[in-house]
């Protein structure tokens, strides 16, 4: 394999535009859109035959009769930019070619920069990619930049036109849109809600160093808001015009996405909002179960604090449906995407919060403490067992859902929804769907603020946590909407086909994703949208050595095949847990909820989620 970080020069005699009359489904699997021959400046008798195809960027290096070929897959390319060479400082060599001996000596600037070198008529196309490569023990992505120099013509405008054509074709292919001579527009930004206290508290740093540079290279505009207090993200999505963004991204742990999800369900237009605006997660917390699940299901390497692959998904904007679980306690209704826990794992999750500074290792440390002081919990578990998971219906389209409200009163019309402004002088926006006018939140702060050290693409904005006027007012009332429950009320008797188990338990944990943490492969057979919850029941009486074996094997999912008098894994579509007493922890997606009766049911394909591109 040859080095792809190089500077090459075009020869237009070999250039071909073979894109005509290619539309939609008529494109062959490996159709060639553009071809060009480039020379390597630092090596004689070597050329690159470069082709842009529907598969990716094909580079064939020809030297003294021999050739080597490599293809950079389209799914690994995130963007491209046209640049010009930078004006040399006073006293530099007057030879135009002297600064182009190697790529490390080339200095480029934006096309509209006042510091460009007008003596150099070349146009430079930078192509940014993150190639999947295998290291000694695992796979990882390696950043690779291809630099193509176009100077076949005597005028910069003509060379730039050729470079822009390549850039436009690349952008159309990345976006999955028909090839045109006009670049596809990012007419909407992505909304990023970042929790600076997630996990070990490195979310800001990780976003700045790992995520923002990728968005910058891909020219994806974004608005970044740093959360100021608990439930900030929830209030934000409930009260804002979320249709102004194309995606909502949670940067932090699973708790941030939990807030966003439930804030969306507190909107009167929850069904439209969730169908039109996908959600995404950038893992910077301690557990990171959903992000680990996404990488697991889409064969994307998951390396702690290496966010390359999952950040690339924001660029590709590939969407897949995800199930949600409606959960009811004595006083609240909420929606979940990960798990519900009672007993050992919930104890470890909540009590290890005091060790948050050490990140995900806190779970292992506290597991030892809980094994030494093993607890038992008495209660009743009821569930609807799925008899055959192989024959489950898997609807491809989101279900047509009826509505419900978590408090008495008729569901208001979406026209009655008010977006509460955080600014006294609010603007009015027009809903693109029905033309009705609502008040809109608009309080933006300059990306050049001294409080912001984040990278930004053109048009992106950073909203400081300390900027004046950024405090957000809550709406007059907030109630939970969402799909209507099919279950009896929490205090009512359950139907006769439900299974009941009463006694003492070490833990009951129900998950609907394969991973509930970075190292917890809890439900290996689970997928994002299969309509199944996997209930793990561990009864009292199990020995500490058996429990230790369970905890050691949970990283490989070996517990899922165990079925004995103490441990069993059951696929269910609904459940109810009724603990006795008032001492213990109940968790939903890792968040502590009130201790007492709790019931849940799963709804398939309600939420759209951003996932990696597998093409």
C-alpha positions as CSV (number, residue, x, y, z in Angstrom):
1,X,0.0,0.0,0.0
2,X,1.4,3.4,-0.9
3,X,1.3,6.7,1.0
4,X,-1.8,8.8,0.1
5,X,-0.7,12.0,1.8
6,X,0.8,13.6,-1.3
7,X,0.7,16.6,-3.5
8,X,0.1,15.9,-7.2
9,X,-0.3,18.1,-10.3
10,X,-3.0,17.6,-13.0
11,X,-2.4,17.2,-16.7
12,X,-5.7,18.1,-18.4
13,X,-4.8,16.1,-21.6
14,X,-6.0,13.0,-19.8
15,X,-8.9,14.5,-18.0
16,X,-12.4,13.1,-18.7
17,X,-15.9,14.0,-17.6
18,X,-17.9,10.9,-18.0
19,X,-20.9,11.9,-15.8
20,X,-23.4,12.8,-18.5
21,X,-26.7,11.0,-18.7
22,X,-26.3,9.2,-15.4
23,X,-29.3,9.6,-13.1
24,X,-30.8,7.9,-10.1
25,X,-31.0,4.1,-10.3
26,X,-29.4,3.9,-13.7
27,X,-26.0,4.4,-12.2
28,X,-23.9,1.2,-12.4
29,X,-22.4,-0.1,-9.2
30,X,-18.9,1.1,-10.1
31,X,-19.6,3.9,-12.5
32,X,-16.7,6.3,-13.3
33,X,-17.7,10.0,-13.0
34,X,-14.4,11.7,-13.4
35,X,-10.9,10.7,-14.5
36,X,-7.6,12.7,-14.4
37,X,-3.9,12.0,-14.5
38,X,-1.7,13.7,-11.9
39,X,2.1,13.9,-11.6
40,X,4.0,13.5,-8.3
41,X,6.1,16.6,-7.9
42,X,8.7,15.0,-5.7
43,X,9.2,11.9,-7.9
44,X,10.1,11.6,-11.5
45,X,8.6,9.0,-13.9
46,X,5.6,8.5,-11.5
47,X,2.0,9.4,-12.2
48,X,-1.3,8.8,-10.5
49,X,-4.4,7.8,-12.5
50,X,-7.2,9.2,-10.3
51,X,-10.8,8.2,-10.9
52,X,-13.9,9.3,-9.0
53,X,-16.4,6.4,-9.1
54,X,-19.7,5.5,-7.4
55,X,-17.5,3.3,-5.1
56,X,-15.0,6.0,-4.1
57,X,-11.7,7.5,-5.1
58,X,-9.5,5.2,-7.1
59,X,-5.8,6.0,-7.2
60,X,-3.4,4.0,-9.4
61,X,0.3,4.8,-9.0
62,X,2.3,4.0,-12.2
63,X,6.1,3.9,-11.9
64,X,8.5,2.5,-14.6
65,X,5.9,0.1,-16.0
66,X,4.6,-1.2,-12.6
67,X,1.4,-0.1,-10.9
68,X,-0.3,-0.2,-7.5
69,X,-3.9,0.6,-7.0
70,X,-5.9,1.7,-3.9
71,X,-9.5,2.8,-3.5
72,X,-10.6,5.1,-0.8
73,X,-14.2,4.1,-0.2
74,X,-16.9,6.7,-0.4
75,X,-18.1,5.8,3.1
76,X,-14.7,6.8,4.4
77,X,-14.6,10.3,2.7
78,X,-16.2,13.1,4.6
79,X,-15.6,16.2,2.6
80,X,-13.4,18.3,0.3
81,X,-12.4,21.9,-0.1
82,X,-10.9,24.1,-2.8
83,X,-8.0,26.2,-1.6
84,X,-5.3,28.6,-3.0
85,X,-1.7,28.8,-2.1
86,X,-0.8,31.3,0.6
87,X,1.3,34.4,-0.1
88,X,4.9,33.9,0.8
89,X,6.4,36.0,3.5
90,X,8.8,38.8,2.5
91,X,12.3,37.5,1.6
92,X,11.1,34.1,0.5
93,X,12.4,32.6,-2.8
94,X,10.8,34.2,-5.9
95,X,10.5,30.8,-7.6
96,X,6.9,29.8,-7.6
97,X,7.8,26.1,-7.7
98,X,10.2,26.3,-4.8
99,X,7.5,26.2,-2.2
100,X,6.0,23.0,-3.7
101,X,8.8,20.5,-3.3
102,X,6.8,18.6,-0.7
103,X,3.3,18.7,0.8
104,X,4.7,19.8,4.2
105,X,5.9,23.1,2.6
106,X,2.6,24.0,1.0
107,X,0.6,26.7,2.7
108,X,-2.9,27.2,1.5
109,X,-5.8,29.6,2.4
110,X,-9.5,29.9,1.6
111,X,-10.4,31.2,-1.8
112,X,-11.6,34.5,-0.5
113,X,-8.7,35.1,1.8
114,X,-6.7,38.4,1.5
115,X,-3.5,36.4,2.1
116,X,-3.5,34.4,-1.1
117,X,-0.7,34.2,-3.6
118,X,-2.0,35.7,-6.9
119,X,1.2,34.6,-8.7
120,X,0.2,30.9,-8.3
121,X,-2.6,30.1,-10.7
122,X,-3.1,26.6,-9.3
123,X,-6.3,25.5,-7.6
124,X,-5.8,22.9,-4.8
125,X,-8.5,20.3,-3.9
126,X,-8.2,18.8,-0.5
127,X,-10.1,15.5,0.0
128,X,-10.6,14.5,3.7
129,X,-11.0,10.8,4.6
130,X,-10.8,8.5,7.6
131,X,-9.8,5.1,6.4
132,X,-10.6,1.9,8.3
133,X,-7.3,0.1,9.0
134,X,-6.4,-2.9,11.1
135,X,-3.8,-2.4,13.9
136,X,-2.3,-5.3,15.8
137,X,-5.3,-6.1,17.9
138,X,-8.2,-4.1,16.5
139,X,-9.5,-1.8,13.8
140,X,-9.2,1.9,13.9
141,X,-9.7,4.9,11.5
142,X,-6.7,6.8,10.2
143,X,-7.0,10.3,8.9
144,X,-5.8,10.6,5.3
145,X,-5.8,13.8,3.2
146,X,-5.5,13.7,-0.6
147,X,-4.2,17.0,-2.2
148,X,-4.8,17.4,-5.9
149,X,-3.2,20.4,-7.7
150,X,-5.0,21.7,-10.8
151,X,-2.9,24.0,-13.1
152,X,-3.5,22.8,-16.6
153,X,-4.8,26.2,-17.6
154,X,-3.2,29.6,-17.8
155,X,-5.8,31.2,-15.6
156,X,-6.7,30.5,-12.0
157,X,-10.4,30.7,-12.8
158,X,-10.2,27.9,-15.3
159,X,-8.2,25.7,-12.9
160,X,-10.6,26.4,-10.1
161,X,-13.5,25.5,-12.3
162,X,-12.0,22.0,-12.7
163,X,-11.3,21.6,-9.0
164,X,-14.8,22.8,-8.1
165,X,-16.3,20.2,-10.5
166,X,-14.4,17.4,-8.6
167,X,-15.5,18.9,-5.3
168,X,-19.1,19.2,-6.3
169,X,-19.2,15.6,-7.6
170,X,-17.6,14.3,-4.4
171,X,-20.1,16.2,-2.2
172,X,-23.1,15.0,-4.2
173,X,-21.9,11.4,-3.8
174,X,-21.3,11.8,-0.1
175,X,-24.8,13.3,0.3
176,X,-26.3,10.5,-1.7
177,X,-27.8,13.0,-4.1
178,X,-27.9,13.0,-8.0
179,X,-24.8,14.4,-9.6
180,X,-25.2,18.1,-10.5
181,X,-22.8,21.0,-11.0
182,X,-24.1,22.8,-7.9
183,X,-22.9,21.5,-4.5
184,X,-25.6,20.3,-2.2
185,X,-26.5,22.8,0.4
186,X,-26.5,22.2,4.2
187,X,-29.5,24.4,4.6
188,X,-30.0,23.4,8.2
189,X,-27.5,23.2,11.0
190,X,-27.2,20.4,13.5
191,X,-28.0,21.1,17.1
192,X,-25.4,20.0,19.6
193,X,-26.3,19.8,23.3
194,X,-23.1,19.2,25.4
195,X,-23.0,18.2,29.0
196,X,-19.7,19.4,30.4
197,X,-20.1,17.2,33.6
198,X,-20.7,13.9,31.8
199,X,-18.4,11.1,32.9
200,X,-15.0,12.3,33.9
201,X,-15.9,15.8,32.7
202,X,-14.0,15.9,29.4
203,X,-16.9,16.4,27.0
204,X,-15.7,20.0,26.1
205,X,-12.2,18.9,25.4
206,X,-13.3,15.8,23.4
207,X,-15.7,17.8,21.3
208,X,-13.1,20.4,20.5
209,X,-10.3,17.9,19.6
210,X,-12.2,15.0,18.1
211,X,-15.6,16.1,16.8
212,X,-15.4,19.7,15.7
213,X,-12.4,19.2,13.3
214,X,-14.4,16.5,11.4
215,X,-17.4,18.8,11.2
216,X,-15.1,21.5,10.0
217,X,-13.6,19.4,7.2
218,X,-17.0,18.2,6.1
219,X,-18.4,21.8,6.2
220,X,-21.3,20.8,8.4
221,X,-22.6,23.8,10.3
222,X,-23.8,23.4,13.8
223,X,-25.1,25.3,16.9
224,X,-23.5,24.3,20.1
225,X,-25.2,24.8,23.5
226,X,-23.5,23.8,26.7
227,X,-26.0,22.6,29.4
228,X,-26.1,24.8,32.5
229,X,-28.1,22.6,34.9
230,X,-30.0,19.3,35.2
231,X,-32.8,19.0,32.7
232,X,-31.5,21.9,30.6
233,X,-31.4,19.7,27.4
234,X,-34.9,18.5,28.2
235,X,-36.3,22.1,28.5
236,X,-34.4,23.2,25.5
237,X,-35.9,20.7,23.0
238,X,-39.3,21.1,24.6
239,X,-39.4,24.9,24.2
240,X,-37.5,25.6,21.0
241,X,-38.4,25.5,17.3
242,X,-36.5,22.2,16.8
243,X,-37.4,22.2,13.1
244,X,-34.7,24.8,12.6
245,X,-32.1,22.0,12.9
246,X,-31.7,18.8,10.9
247,X,-30.4,16.7,13.7
248,X,-30.2,16.9,17.5
249,X,-26.9,15.6,19.0
250,X,-26.3,14.7,22.6
251,X,-22.6,15.1,23.6
252,X,-22.1,13.4,26.9
253,X,-23.4,10.2,28.5
254,X,-26.7,8.4,28.0
255,X,-28.3,10.7,30.5
256,X,-28.1,13.7,28.0
257,X,-30.0,11.7,25.3
258,X,-32.5,10.6,28.0
259,X,-33.3,14.3,28.6
260,X,-33.5,15.1,24.9
261,X,-35.8,12.1,24.2
262,X,-38.2,13.0,27.0
263,X,-38.2,16.6,26.1
264,X,-39.3,15.7,22.7
265,X,-42.2,13.6,24.1
266,X,-43.2,16.7,26.1
267,X,-44.0,18.5,22.9
268,X,-47.5,18.6,21.6
269,X,-46.1,17.9,18.1
270,X,-43.9,15.0,19.4
271,X,-44.8,12.6,16.6
272,X,-44.0,15.1,13.8
273,X,-40.8,16.2,15.6
274,X,-39.5,12.7,16.1
275,X,-40.3,11.6,12.6
276,X,-38.6,14.7,11.0
277,X,-35.6,15.2,13.3
278,X,-33.2,12.3,14.0
279,X,-31.3,12.0,17.2
280,X,-27.6,11.2,17.6
281,X,-25.1,10.7,20.4
282,X,-21.4,11.4,20.9
283,X,-20.2,9.3,23.8
284,X,-18.3,11.3,26.5
285,X,-19.9,9.8,29.6
286,X,-19.1,6.8,31.8
287,X,-21.5,4.2,30.5
288,X,-22.1,5.1,26.8
289,X,-24.3,2.1,26.2
290,X,-26.1,3.4,23.2
291,X,-23.0,4.6,21.4
292,X,-21.3,1.2,22.1
293,X,-24.4,-0.5,20.7
294,X,-24.4,1.6,17.5
295,X,-20.8,0.8,16.8
296,X,-21.4,-2.9,17.6
297,X,-24.3,-3.2,15.2
298,X,-22.7,-1.2,12.4
299,X,-19.2,-2.7,12.6
300,X,-17.6,0.6,13.6
301,X,-14.5,0.4,15.9
302,X,-15.3,1.6,19.4
303,X,-12.3,3.1,21.2
304,X,-12.9,5.0,24.4
305,X,-12.5,8.8,23.8
306,X,-11.8,8.2,20.1
307,X,-14.9,9.6,18.5
308,X,-14.0,9.4,14.8
309,X,-16.4,6.9,13.5
310,X,-19.4,8.1,15.4
311,X,-18.6,11.7,14.5
312,X,-18.4,10.7,10.8
313,X,-22.0,9.5,11.1
314,X,-23.1,13.1,11.7
315,X,-21.7,13.9,8.3
316,X,-23.2,11.0,6.4
317,X,-26.6,11.5,8.1
318,X,-27.7,7.9,7.6
319,X,-30.9,7.2,9.6
320,X,-32.4,4.1,11.1
321,X,-35.4,3.6,13.4
322,X,-35.1,2.8,17.1
323,X,-37.6,1.4,19.6
324,X,-38.6,3.3,22.7
325,X,-40.0,2.0,25.9
326,X,-42.8,3.8,27.7
327,X,-42.3,3.6,31.5
328,X,-44.8,4.4,34.2
329,X,-44.1,5.0,37.9
330,X,-46.5,6.1,40.7
331,X,-46.1,9.8,39.7
332,X,-44.4,10.0,36.3
333,X,-44.4,8.8,32.8
334,X,-41.1,8.7,30.8
335,X,-39.6,7.2,27.7
336,X,-36.4,5.1,27.6
337,X,-34.1,3.8,25.0
338,X,-31.6,1.6,27.0
339,X,-32.6,-0.2,30.1
340,X,-34.6,-0.5,33.4
341,X,-32.8,-1.8,36.5
342,X,-33.6,-3.0,40.0
343,X,-31.0,-4.5,42.4
344,X,-27.3,-5.2,41.9
345,X,-26.5,-3.4,38.6
346,X,-28.6,-0.3,39.6
347,X,-26.9,-0.2,43.0
348,X,-23.5,-0.3,41.3
349,X,-24.5,2.4,38.8
350,X,-25.9,4.9,41.4
351,X,-23.6,4.3,44.3
352,X,-20.5,4.5,42.1
353,X,-21.4,8.1,41.2
354,X,-18.9,9.3,43.8
355,X,-16.1,7.8,41.7
356,X,-17.3,9.5,38.5
357,X,-13.8,11.1,38.0
358,X,-12.3,7.8,37.1
359,X,-14.7,7.2,34.2
360,X,-16.0,3.8,33.3
361,X,-13.7,2.0,35.8
362,X,-16.0,3.1,38.6
363,X,-18.4,0.3,37.8
364,X,-15.7,-2.4,38.2
365,X,-14.5,-0.9,41.5
366,X,-18.0,-0.7,43.0
367,X,-19.0,-4.1,41.8
368,X,-16.4,-5.6,44.1
369,X,-17.9,-3.6,47.0
370,X,-21.4,-4.8,46.2
371,X,-20.3,-8.5,46.0
372,X,-18.8,-8.3,49.4
373,X,-22.0,-6.7,50.8
374,X,-24.6,-8.6,48.7
375,X,-28.1,-7.4,49.0
376,X,-31.5,-9.1,48.5
377,X,-34.7,-7.5,47.4
378,X,-38.2,-8.9,47.9
379,X,-40.9,-8.1,45.4
380,X,-43.2,-9.3,42.6
381,X,-42.1,-9.5,38.9
382,X,-44.7,-9.8,36.2
383,X,-44.1,-9.9,32.4
384,X,-45.5,-10.8,29.0
385,X,-43.1,-13.4,27.5
386,X,-42.4,-13.5,23.8
387,X,-42.6,-17.1,22.9
388,X,-40.7,-17.0,19.6
389,X,-38.4,-14.1,18.9
390,X,-37.5,-15.5,15.5
391,X,-41.0,-14.8,14.1
392,X,-41.4,-11.3,15.4
393,X,-42.9,-8.8,12.9
394,X,-40.4,-6.1,12.0
395,X,-42.3,-3.1,10.5
396,X,-40.1,-1.1,8.2
397,X,-42.2,2.1,8.6
398,X,-42.9,3.8,12.0
399,X,-46.1,2.7,13.5
400,X,-49.2,4.9,13.3
401,X,-49.5,5.8,17.0
402,X,-52.3,7.1,19.0
403,X,-51.7,9.9,21.5
404,X,-51.7,10.0,25.3
405,X,-51.1,12.6,28.0
406,X,-49.6,12.0,31.4
407,X,-52.2,14.2,33.2
408,X,-56.0,14.6,33.0
409,X,-57.3,16.8,30.2
410,X,-57.8,16.6,26.5
411,X,-54.8,16.7,24.2
412,X,-54.5,20.2,22.7
413,X,-54.1,20.8,19.0
414,X,-50.5,21.3,17.9
415,X,-51.6,24.8,16.8
416,X,-51.8,25.7,20.4
417,X,-48.1,25.1,21.1
418,X,-46.1,28.1,22.2
419,X,-42.3,28.2,21.9
420,X,-41.2,30.2,25.0
421,X,-38.5,32.7,24.1
422,X,-35.4,33.2,26.1
423,X,-35.1,36.8,24.8
424,X,-37.5,39.6,25.4
425,X,-37.5,40.6,21.7
426,X,-38.5,37.3,20.2
427,X,-38.7,36.7,16.5
428,X,-41.6,35.1,14.7
429,X,-41.0,32.1,12.5
430,X,-43.2,30.4,10.0
431,X,-43.8,26.7,10.5
432,X,-42.9,25.0,7.2
433,X,-45.6,22.5,7.6
434,X,-48.8,24.4,8.2
435,X,-47.8,28.1,7.9
436,X,-48.9,28.9,11.4
437,X,-46.9,31.5,13.4
438,X,-45.3,30.7,16.7
439,X,-42.8,32.5,18.9
440,X,-39.3,31.4,18.4
441,X,-36.2,31.2,20.7
442,X,-33.3,33.1,19.2
443,X,-30.5,34.3,21.4
444,X,-27.2,33.7,19.6
445,X,-23.7,34.5,20.6
446,X,-20.7,35.1,18.5
447,X,-18.5,32.1,17.7
448,X,-15.5,34.5,18.2
449,X,-16.4,35.0,21.8
450,X,-13.4,34.7,24.2
451,X,-15.4,32.1,26.1
452,X,-15.3,29.8,23.1
453,X,-12.2,27.8,22.3
454,X,-14.1,25.5,19.9
455,X,-13.5,24.9,16.2
456,X,-16.3,26.1,14.0
457,X,-17.2,25.7,10.4
458,X,-18.5,28.7,8.6
459,X,-21.9,29.6,9.9
460,X,-21.6,27.5,13.1
461,X,-22.2,29.1,16.5
462,X,-21.1,28.4,20.0
463,X,-23.4,29.5,22.9
464,X,-21.5,30.2,26.1
465,X,-22.8,28.8,29.4
466,X,-22.1,32.2,31.1
467,X,-23.3,34.6,28.4
468,X,-25.9,37.0,29.6
469,X,-29.5,36.5,28.5
470,X,-29.0,32.8,27.8
471,X,-31.2,31.7,30.6
472,X,-34.2,29.8,29.3
473,X,-37.8,30.1,30.6
474,X,-39.8,26.9,31.0
475,X,-43.2,26.7,29.3
476,X,-46.3,27.5,31.2
477,X,-47.0,23.7,31.7
478,X,-45.1,20.6,30.8
479,X,-46.8,17.2,30.4
480,X,-45.7,13.9,28.8
481,X,-47.3,13.0,25.5
482,X,-46.4,10.1,23.3
483,X,-48.0,6.8,22.2
484,X,-50.9,5.7,24.3
485,X,-50.3,2.8,26.7
486,X,-51.9,-0.6,26.2
487,X,-51.3,-1.6,29.8
488,X,-53.7,-1.4,32.8
489,X,-53.0,1.4,35.3
490,X,-50.2,0.7,37.7
491,X,-52.6,-0.2,40.5
492,X,-54.9,-2.4,38.4
493,X,-54.8,-6.1,38.1
494,X,-52.9,-7.5,35.2
495,X,-54.4,-9.8,32.5
496,X,-54.3,-13.5,33.0
497,X,-51.7,-14.3,30.3
498,X,-49.0,-12.4,32.3
499,X,-46.4,-14.5,34.1
500,X,-45.8,-13.7,37.8
501,X,-42.8,-14.4,40.0
502,X,-42.7,-13.5,43.7
503,X,-39.7,-13.9,46.1
504,X,-36.2,-12.5,46.8
505,X,-34.0,-11.3,44.0
506,X,-30.4,-10.1,43.7
507,X,-31.3,-8.1,40.6
508,X,-33.8,-7.7,37.8
509,X,-32.5,-5.8,34.7
510,X,-34.3,-5.2,31.5
511,X,-32.5,-4.0,28.4
512,X,-33.5,-3.3,24.8
513,X,-30.0,-2.7,23.3
514,X,-27.1,-5.1,23.1
515,X,-24.8,-3.0,25.3
516,X,-25.9,-1.1,28.4
517,X,-22.3,0.1,29.0
518,X,-19.0,0.2,27.1
519,X,-18.1,-3.2,28.5
520,X,-21.6,-4.6,29.2
521,X,-22.8,-6.8,26.4
522,X,-26.1,-7.5,28.1
523,X,-28.4,-8.6,25.3
524,X,-26.4,-10.0,22.4
525,X,-29.5,-10.8,20.3
526,X,-31.0,-7.4,20.7
527,X,-31.1,-4.8,17.9
528,X,-32.2,-1.2,17.7
529,X,-35.7,-1.9,16.4
530,X,-36.9,-5.5,17.0
531,X,-39.7,-4.8,19.5
532,X,-38.1,-7.0,22.2
533,X,-37.0,-6.3,25.7
534,X,-34.6,-8.8,27.4
535,X,-35.2,-9.3,31.1
536,X,-32.5,-10.8,33.2
537,X,-33.6,-12.3,36.5
538,X,-31.1,-13.3,39.2
539,X,-32.7,-14.8,42.3
540,X,-31.5,-14.8,45.8
541,X,-29.5,-17.9,46.8
542,X,-26.9,-17.6,44.0
543,X,-23.4,-17.9,45.4
544,X,-20.9,-15.1,45.2
545,X,-18.6,-17.1,43.0
546,X,-21.5,-17.7,40.5
547,X,-22.3,-14.0,40.6
548,X,-18.6,-13.1,40.1
549,X,-18.6,-15.4,37.0
550,X,-21.6,-13.6,35.7
551,X,-20.0,-10.2,36.1
552,X,-16.8,-11.3,34.5
553,X,-18.6,-12.8,31.6
554,X,-21.0,-10.0,30.9
555,X,-18.5,-8.3,28.6
556,X,-18.8,-11.2,26.2
557,X,-22.5,-11.8,26.7
558,X,-22.0,-15.4,27.9
559,X,-24.7,-15.0,30.6
560,X,-27.4,-14.7,27.9
561,X,-27.4,-18.5,27.4
562,X,-27.6,-19.4,31.1
563,X,-30.9,-20.8,32.3
564,X,-30.9,-22.4,35.7
565,X,-32.7,-22.1,39.0
566,X,-31.0,-18.7,39.8
567,X,-30.3,-17.0,36.5
568,X,-32.5,-16.7,33.4
569,X,-32.9,-14.4,30.4
570,X,-36.4,-13.8,29.1
571,X,-37.6,-11.9,26.0
572,X,-40.6,-9.8,27.0
573,X,-42.9,-7.2,25.4
574,X,-44.1,-5.6,28.7
575,X,-43.3,-6.0,32.4
576,X,-44.1,-4.7,35.9
577,X,-41.9,-4.7,39.0
578,X,-43.4,-4.2,42.4
579,X,-40.7,-4.0,45.1
580,X,-41.5,-4.4,48.8
581,X,-40.3,-1.8,51.3
582,X,-38.8,1.5,50.5
583,X,-35.0,0.8,50.4
584,X,-33.3,0.3,47.1
585,X,-32.7,1.9,43.7
586,X,-34.6,1.8,40.4
587,X,-32.9,3.2,37.3
588,X,-34.1,4.1,33.8
589,X,-31.3,4.5,31.3
590,X,-28.9,4.9,34.2
591,X,-31.0,7.7,35.8
592,X,-32.4,7.3,39.3
593,X,-36.2,7.2,39.5
594,X,-38.6,7.0,42.4
595,X,-38.6,3.7,44.2
596,X,-41.8,1.7,44.0
597,X,-44.0,0.0,41.4
598,X,-42.9,0.4,37.8
599,X,-44.2,-0.9,34.5
600,X,-43.1,-0.7,30.9
601,X,-44.0,-1.6,27.4
602,X,-42.1,-1.3,24.1
603,X,-43.1,0.7,21.0
604,X,-41.2,-0.2,17.8
605,X,-39.7,2.3,15.4
606,X,-40.7,5.6,17.1
607,X,-37.4,7.4,17.0
608,X,-35.0,8.0,14.1
609,X,-31.3,7.6,15.0
610,X,-28.1,8.6,13.2
611,X,-25.9,5.6,12.6
612,X,-22.6,5.0,10.6
613,X,-22.6,4.4,6.9
614,X,-22.1,0.8,5.9
615,X,-21.9,1.3,2.1
